[in-house]
Amino acid sequence: LGMDPVGDFDLLWIAEQCFTAPLPFDWDSRVDPNGVTYYCNLTSGHSMWTHPSEEEYRRLYKKHKDAKEASLSPQVSEPRRKT
């Protein structure tokens, strides 16, 4: 997902959910002759190396990461006017 396990420690729950997420309907996991897991859509025959929901979790991570960074950045305010 592109996470930093130290810097994003508070967001590791997203990675955990991603790696334990059930497969979407019509998807199955398979293992190639080298023992590497891949995913196959039973309807279309399309296969891929990453979990079919991984992109969804990447977007979720980015959303939370951006919100975290926005809350940590200093707020710039306009100078007060003298009355």
C-alpha positions, 0 to 999 in steps of 0.5 A: 500500500506504500505505507511506512510501518514506523511513520504510519504506525497509526494507520497500519489497521488499513493494511491489516484490513487489506490483507485479511479482506475477503475476496469480492464475489467471483474471485478466487485465490490460486497458487502458481507452481512457484508457490506465489498466490495470485487472484482469478476472476471466475467470470472473466478469467482475468487474473492478477497478482494483487488482491482485487480490493487492494486499490480500494485500500490504497485510496483509503490509506491516502485519504487518512494519510492526507487528513493526518498530514493536513492536521499536522501542518501549521495553519497560516492566519492573516495578521490582525488589523489594528482598530 
